[in-house]
Amino acid sequence: MKKLLLPALIVAMGAGAAVAGNKAKFNETAYRFDESQGLCIETEQMCGEEETNPVCTWSADNSVELQRFISPTECGKVLHEILP
């Protein structure tokens, strides 16, 4: 019984760590593109990549979709809300 319990416990801990690591990996600071300045500007919001979740929008203006940072003058992929 002990020989079976220890490997099962190790596998369960590894699986839990993998899930926690993947979730943290996809959360990132979101940016908005300011057309008047031509700049990708950091917001204080965190968003993720889970495409089944709603699109992440800026808290100051819900019509602005938040994106991934590429360069100071270019934002990239639209990000999505982080749901519990």
Backbone as JSON, one array per atom type, in Angstrom:
{
  "sequence": "MKKLLLPALIVAMGAGAAVAGNKAKFNETAYRFDESQGLCIETEQMCGEEETNPVCTWSADNSVELQRFISPTECGKVLHEILP",
  "N": [[0.83, -1.19, 0.0], [1.92, 1.29, 0.83], [3.87, 1.56, -1.11], [2.41, 2.17, -3.34], [1.05, 4.48, -2.68], [2.91, 6.65, -2.33], [4.09, 7.19, -4.99], [1.68, 7.94, -6.28], [0.99, 10.23, -4.87], [3.13, 11.92, -5.52], [2.75, 12.22, -8.3], [0.26, 13.53, -8.29], [0.95, 15.95, -7.01], [2.74, 17.0, -8.88], [1.05, 17.38, -11.09], [-0.69, 19.31, -10.07], [1.09, 21.45, -9.69], [1.8, 21.94, -12.34], [-0.6, 22.86, -13.47], [-1.03, 25.2, -11.95], [1.23, 26.65, -12.71], [0.79, 27.04, -15.47], [-1.51, 28.64, -15.45], [-0.61, 31.02, -14.23], [1.25, 31.8, -16.1], [-0.15, 32.85, -18.28], [-1.34, 35.2, -17.48], [-1.06, 38.64, -17.81], [0.23, 42.03, -17.96], [-1.88, 44.44, -19.34], [-2.22, 46.46, -22.32], [-3.12, 49.53, -23.97], [-3.88, 51.0, -27.12], [-3.06, 54.22, -27.99], [-4.32, 56.23, -30.24], [-4.02, 58.96, -30.86], [-1.47, 59.64, -29.95], [-0.02, 57.63, -31.04], [0.99, 55.49, -29.6], [1.61, 52.55, -27.62], [0.2, 52.05, -24.65], [0.7, 51.34, -21.25], [-1.65, 49.83, -19.05], [-3.19, 49.55, -15.82], [-4.18, 47.04, -15.56], [-4.68, 43.49, -15.45], [-4.71, 40.88, -17.77], [-5.62, 37.97, -19.74], [-5.02, 35.07, -21.91], [-7.09, 33.33, -22.49], [-9.29, 32.52, -24.79], [-11.99, 31.9, -24.69], [-13.08, 33.43, -22.76], [-14.58, 36.68, -22.02], [-13.63, 39.61, -23.96], [-10.99, 41.63, -22.79], [-11.43, 44.8, -21.48], [-10.66, 48.3, -21.21], [-10.75, 49.88, -18.07], [-11.33, 52.6, -17.82], [-12.6, 53.25, -20.18], [-14.85, 51.41, -21.63], [-15.08, 50.76, -24.32], [-12.61, 50.4, -25.36], [-10.46, 47.94, -26.33], [-8.16, 45.83, -24.68], [-4.71, 45.03, -25.15], [-1.79, 42.99, -26.02], [1.59, 43.95, -25.38], [3.86, 44.93, -27.88], [5.75, 46.73, -29.01], [6.9, 50.11, -28.27], [5.37, 51.59, -30.09], [3.49, 49.86, -31.06], [0.81, 47.72, -30.43], [-0.34, 44.38, -29.78], [-1.9, 41.24, -29.97], [-5.32, 40.92, -29.01], [-6.38, 40.78, -25.67], [-7.93, 38.76, -23.05], [-10.46, 38.63, -20.43], [-9.65, 37.65, -17.07], [-10.98, 35.04, -15.5], [-12.31, 33.68, -12.44]],
  "CA": [[0.0, 0.0, 0.0], [2.8, 2.45, 0.89], [4.58, 1.67, -2.38], [1.49, 2.75, -4.31], [0.62, 5.8, -2.22], [3.93, 7.67, -2.56], [4.1, 7.62, -6.4], [0.43, 8.62, -6.6], [1.08, 11.56, -4.27], [4.09, 12.69, -6.32], [2.09, 12.55, -9.57], [-0.77, 14.54, -8.0], [1.62, 17.23, -6.74], [3.27, 17.48, -10.16], [-0.07, 17.86, -11.91], [-1.14, 20.57, -9.47], [2.09, 22.49, -9.99], [1.73, 22.26, -13.77], [-1.8, 23.68, -13.69], [-0.78, 26.51, -11.36], [2.24, 27.31, -13.54], [0.19, 27.45, -16.73], [-2.44, 29.73, -15.21], [0.16, 32.24, -13.98], [1.99, 32.15, -17.31], [-0.98, 33.55, -19.25], [-1.77, 36.49, -16.96], [-0.06, 39.65, -18.15], [-0.19, 43.43, -17.97], [-2.54, 44.79, -20.6], [-1.9, 47.76, -22.9], [-4.1, 50.1, -24.9], [-3.23, 51.8, -28.15], [-3.53, 55.6, -28.04], [-4.16, 56.64, -31.64], [-3.58, 60.35, -30.99], [-0.03, 59.67, -29.72], [0.61, 56.53, -31.77], [1.75, 54.72, -28.62], [1.03, 51.44, -26.86], [0.31, 52.57, -23.29], [0.41, 50.36, -20.2], [-2.76, 50.06, -18.12], [-2.93, 48.87, -14.54], [-5.04, 45.87, -15.56], [-4.12, 42.2, -15.85], [-5.59, 40.13, -18.66], [-5.07, 36.67, -20.11], [-5.15, 34.6, -23.29], [-8.17, 32.35, -22.64], [-10.18, 33.12, -25.79], [-13.4, 31.64, -24.4], [-13.5, 34.49, -21.84], [-14.86, 37.95, -22.69], [-12.49, 40.47, -24.28], [-10.59, 42.52, -21.7], [-11.59, 46.2, -21.88], [-10.06, 49.29, -20.32], [-11.7, 50.3, -17.03], [-11.68, 54.0, -18.03], [-13.42, 53.35, -21.39], [-15.16, 50.02, -21.98], [-15.03, 50.51, -25.76], [-11.21, 50.17, -25.72], [-9.99, 46.58, -26.07], [-6.78, 45.8, -24.22], [-3.87, 44.2, -26.01], [-0.43, 42.61, -25.61], [2.63, 44.89, -25.78], [4.87, 44.47, -28.84], [6.78, 47.76, -28.99], [6.28, 51.37, -27.84], [4.42, 52.12, -31.08], [2.64, 48.79, -31.59], [0.19, 46.74, -29.55], [-0.59, 43.16, -30.54], [-3.08, 40.41, -29.8], [-6.33, 41.32, -28.04], [-6.37, 39.9, -24.5], [-9.25, 38.4, -22.51], [-10.6, 38.74, -18.98], [-9.24, 36.52, -16.23], [-12.12, 34.63, -14.68], [-11.91, 32.75, -11.36]],
  "C": [[0.87, 1.26, 0.0], [3.53, 2.67, -0.43], [3.7, 2.3, -3.45], [1.13, 4.19, -3.96], [1.64, 6.9, -2.54], [4.01, 8.1, -4.03], [2.83, 8.37, -6.8], [0.45, 10.05, -6.06], [2.02, 12.46, -5.08], [3.48, 13.12, -7.65], [1.04, 13.64, -9.35], [-0.15, 15.91, -7.74], [2.19, 17.83, -8.03], [2.19, 18.05, -11.05], [-0.59, 19.19, -11.38], [-0.19, 21.72, -9.76], [2.04, 22.89, -11.45], [0.53, 23.15, -14.07], [-1.58, 25.08, -13.14], [0.22, 27.3, -12.19], [1.66, 27.81, -14.84], [-0.75, 28.63, -16.53], [-1.67, 31.04, -15.01], [0.86, 32.72, -15.25], [1.15, 33.01, -18.27], [-1.51, 34.89, -18.75], [-0.68, 37.52, -17.23], [-0.64, 41.05, -18.08], [-0.75, 43.77, -19.34], [-2.18, 46.22, -21.01], [-3.04, 48.22, -23.79], [-3.35, 50.93, -25.92], [-3.87, 53.17, -28.18], [-3.26, 56.12, -29.44], [-3.65, 58.07, -31.79], [-2.06, 60.49, -30.8], [0.72, 58.62, -30.54], [1.44, 55.63, -30.86], [0.93, 53.61, -27.99], [1.27, 51.77, -25.39], [-0.12, 51.51, -22.27], [-0.8, 50.78, -19.37], [-2.4, 49.36, -16.82], [-3.78, 47.61, -14.43], [-4.27, 44.63, -16.0], [-5.16, 41.48, -16.69], [-4.9, 38.82, -19.02], [-5.35, 36.32, -21.56], [-6.34, 33.69, -23.53], [-9.27, 32.94, -23.52], [-11.66, 32.84, -25.57], [-13.95, 32.66, -23.41], [-13.81, 35.77, -22.62], [-13.58, 38.76, -22.94], [-12.24, 41.42, -23.12], [-10.7, 43.96, -22.21], [-11.03, 47.11, -20.8], [-11.11, 49.79, -19.34], [-12.15, 51.75, -17.2], [-12.58, 54.21, -19.25], [-13.67, 51.94, -21.92], [-15.17, 49.74, -23.48], [-13.61, 50.21, -26.24], [-10.79, 48.76, -25.32], [-8.52, 46.61, -25.69], [-5.99, 44.73, -24.96], [-2.53, 43.88, -25.37], [0.54, 43.66, -26.15], [3.57, 44.23, -26.78], [6.05, 45.44, -28.85], [6.12, 49.06, -28.54], [5.25, 51.93, -28.81], [3.49, 51.06, -31.65], [2.14, 47.86, -30.49], [-0.19, 45.53, -30.4], [-1.94, 42.53, -30.26], [-4.02, 40.96, -28.73], [-6.33, 40.29, -26.91], [-7.79, 39.72, -23.96], [-9.25, 38.49, -21.0], [-10.11, 37.48, -18.29], [-10.42, 36.21, -15.32], [-11.66, 33.65, -13.62], [-12.19, 31.3, -11.72]]
}
